[in-house]
Amino acid sequence: MARIAVIGAGMGAMAAAARLAVAGHRVVVYERGDTFGGALGAVQRAGFTFDTGPGLLGLPAVYRDLLVKTGKEPLEESVELTQVEPAVRHVFADGTDVRLANASRAAVAHALDEALGAGAGERWAAFLNRAREAWDRSRRPLLEEPLWPNWQVLADRDPYPAPVVRRGLLRRRAATTVAEIAEWELGDDPRLRAVLEHHALAAGLDPRSTPASAAVLPYVAQTFGTWAVRGGVRALARAVYERCQARKVEFRFGAAVTRIVEKDGRAAGVETADGTVEEADLVVAGVAPEVLDALLPGRLARTAGDVPARSGLPSRLTLLLALRGPRPEGTAHRTVVHTADRTAELDALFGTGASPSAPAPGDRPGAPVSPTVTVLRPADPSLVPDTGHEAVTVTATVPAGAEITDADVERVLARVERAIEGLRDRLLWHEVRTPADVAEATGAAGGAVPPPALAAAAGRLLHPSNTTRLPGLFTVGGWSHPGGGLPHAGMSGALVAGLIVEGPEFRGSQ
């Protein structure tokens, strides 16, 4: 039995802790804050409850696997899941309104034909067929296996089988970015292109430079569905925390780790802010890169031959809206209100043009004037004081470190009016969560949010391995392989536990 110190109580860290405890190890989690969950926070006020992190769950199989393997109990015994229907409602600048079904390709194709014209559904279906091939080719190395030592193979090859198209009189090319797929394969309708490009934008990626391999994002969402958690996604964090407790994982809240202790060239424990040194045989760090570097002064933690360092990633602006009046019958759980000027939005977020290298934060002019916003309106009575009120969460992608002004908030609210009739008259109060709040919760510089790992693009969308240069030190969570996102956090926990329990020969789940 090894003594294992886990730094941070985020979802990836807790997933690893639960699995390691079941394997017979003594696990202690050190969390600088006063609660668990990392980015999966919640705000409770006047009978309203809001998630401050992800509001919906994709790939619930990841957490089903975690709870079964750490307690032989189905996920549904710990949390109540409801498949969202429709999966999403899209509202476009010209007034077009389309609802896309959850996990039904035929229904999605029909809805696109009805709203955008004949042929839109067929083009989308053909694209998803190609996206399925990308998923089949990349699923194991990107999600289910430790990062390959020869990760350059993933960096050099895009798994998306883009059809060759004619560009000009003689030139023939295949799409290499999400924006090129949208333009060359989905046709001239900017609305259909926006449906695809939003999947990149929602992950904090510029569709103009994001590789075609990102086709897996809409494929996964449409194929495996989207789920709501009763009580909010924070309830899932509580379920994982309680599973850790049931497996005798010890949590020490308010215990900020200031240094990873080294002895004989190995990680040998942690030192906390009060100067206490806690010995350990192994250390698992579920923290942002800047935090990890500070815990190992004078040492590079990442392994030799690492993937390129990530920079220039955006953050999130979140508005929590308490509304008077009941949620109208037939309201979509999730609505995306698209901007009328996607180029201006992307330039504000990522810099002018489609350079494959992210611009420096100083080159960014600030938050978009007319951002695309996602509006969540859950039909969950546990989130409101009574049926005469509604709890709404709004998110927009903004630059990391952006200082959000009252004018920014007003612009977002103006966008939300496209999704909620009579918003201003119904609004009781609202709270704002800025990139600074994200930074406080996660430790990431500027409140940057890590995207999921993707193949191609010279490896700039891969994430560092879960092993490090320092023997005995492992990393877990969104800033490590396989990257950001709630399902990916659970996967990273499984990978770290496998590497510790089975050793370097571990090759992932079968």
Rosetta blueprint (number, residue, H / E / L):
1 M L
2 A L
3 R E
4 I E
5 A E
6 V E
7 I E
8 G L
9 A L
10 G E
11 M H
12 G H
13 A H
14 M H
15 A H
16 A H
17 A H
18 A H
19 R H
20 L H
21 A H
22 V H
23 A L
24 G L
25 H L
26 R E
27 V E
28 V E
29 V E
30 Y E
31 E E
32 R L
33 G L
34 D L
35 T L
36 F L
37 G E
38 G L
39 A L
40 L L
41 G L
42 A E
43 V E
44 Q E
45 R E
46 A L
47 G L
48 F E
49 T E
50 F E
51 D E
52 T L
53 G L
54 P L
55 G L
56 L L
57 L E
58 G E
59 L L
60 P L
61 A H
62 V H
63 Y H
64 R H
65 D H
66 L H
67 L H
68 V H
69 K H
70 T L
71 G L
72 K L
73 E L
74 P L
75 L H
76 E H
77 E H
78 S L
79 V L
80 E L
81 L E
82 T E
83 Q E
84 V L
85 E L
86 P L
87 A L
88 V E
89 R E
90 H E
91 V E
92 F L
93 A L
94 D L
95 G L
96 T L
97 D E
98 V E
99 R E
100 L E
101 A L
102 N L
103 A L
104 S L
105 R H
106 A H
107 A H
108 V H
109 A H
110 H H
111 A H
112 L H
113 D H
114 E H
115 A H
116 L H
117 G L
118 A L
119 G L
120 A H
121 G H
122 E H
123 R H
124 W H
125 A H
126 A H
127 F H
128 L H
129 N H
130 R H
131 A H
132 R H
133 E H
134 A H
135 W H
136 D H
137 R H
138 S H
139 R H
140 R H
141 P H
142 L H
143 L H
144 E H
145 E L
146 P L
147 L L
148 W L
149 P L
150 N L
151 W L
152 Q H
153 V H
154 L H
155 A H
156 D H
157 R L
158 D L
159 P L
160 Y L
161 P L
162 A L
163 P L
164 V E
165 V E
166 R E
167 R E
168 G L
169 L L
170 L L
171 R E
172 R E
173 R E
174 A E
175 A L
176 T L
177 T E
178 V H
179 A H
180 E H
181 I H
182 A H
183 E H
184 W H
185 E H
186 L L
187 G L
188 D L
189 D L
190 P H
191 R H
192 L H
193 R H
194 A H
195 V H
196 L H
197 E H
198 H H
199 H H
200 A H
201 L H
202 A H
203 A L
204 G L
205 L L
206 D L
207 P L
208 R L
209 S L
210 T L
211 P E
212 A H
213 S H
214 A H
215 A H
216 V H
217 L H
218 P H
219 Y H
220 V H
221 A H
222 Q H
223 T H
224 F H
225 G L
226 T E
227 W E
228 A E
229 V E
230 R L
231 G L
232 G L
233 V L
234 R H
235 A H
236 L H
237 A H
238 R H
239 A H
240 V H
241 Y H
242 E H
243 R H
244 C H
245 Q H
246 A H
247 R L
248 K L
249 V L
250 E E
251 F E
252 R E
253 F E
254 G L
255 A L
256 A L
257 V E
258 T E
259 R E
260 I E
261 V E
262 E E
263 K E
264 D L
265 G L
266 R E
267 A E
268 A E
269 G E
270 V E
271 E E
272 T E
273 A L
274 D L
275 G L
276 T L
277 V E
278 E E
279 E E
280 A L
281 D L
282 L E
283 V E
284 V E
285 A E
286 G L
287 V L
288 A L
289 P H
290 E H
291 V H
292 L H
293 D H
294 A H
295 L H
296 L L
297 P L
298 G L
299 R L
300 L L
301 A L
302 R L
303 T L
304 A L
305 G L
306 D L
307 V L
308 P L
309 A L
310 R L
311 S L
312 G L
313 L L
314 P L
315 S E
316 R E
317 L E
318 T E
319 L E
320 L E
321 L E
322 A E
323 L E
324 R E
325 G L
326 P L
327 R L
328 P L
329 E L
330 G L
331 T L
332 A L
333 H L
334 R E
335 T E
336 V E
337 V E
338 H L
339 T L
340 A L
341 D L
342 R H
343 T H
344 A H
345 E H
346 L H
347 D H
348 A H
349 L H
350 F H
351 G L
352 T L
353 G L
354 A L
355 S L
356 P L
357 S L
358 A L
359 P L
360 A L
361 P H
362 G H
363 D H
364 R L
365 P L
366 G L
367 A L
368 P L
369 V L
370 S L
371 P L
372 T L
373 V E
374 T E
375 V E
376 L E
377 R L
378 P L
379 A L
380 D L
381 P H
382 S H
383 L H
384 V L
385 P L
386 D L
387 T L
388 G L
389 H E
390 E E
391 A E
392 V E
393 T E
394 V E
395 T E
396 A E
397 T E
398 V E
399 P L
400 A L
401 G L
402 A L
403 E L
404 I L
405 T L
406 D H
407 A H
408 D H
409 V H
410 E H
411 R H
412 V H
413 L H
414 A H
415 R H
416 V H
417 E L
418 R L
419 A L
420 I L
421 E L
422 G L
423 L H
424 R H
425 D H
426 R H
427 L E
428 L E
429 W E
430 H E
431 E E
432 V E
433 R E
434 T L
435 P H
436 A H
437 D H
438 V H
439 A H
440 E H
441 A H
442 T H
443 G L
444 A L
445 A H
446 G H
447 G H
448 A L
449 V L
450 P L
451 P L
452 P E
453 A L
454 L L
455 A L
456 A L
457 A H
458 A H
459 G H
460 R L
461 L L
462 L L
463 H L
464 P L
465 S L
466 N L
467 T E
468 T L
469 R L
470 L L
471 P L
472 G L
473 L E
474 F E
475 T E
476 V L
477 G L
478 G L
479 W L
480 S L
481 H L
482 P L
483 G E
484 G L
485 G L
486 L H
487 P H
488 H H
489 A H
490 G H
491 M H
492 S H
493 G H
494 A H
495 L H
496 V H
497 A H
498 G H
499 L H
500 I H
501 V H
502 E H
503 G L
504 P L
505 E L
506 F L
507 R L
508 G L
509 S L
510 Q L
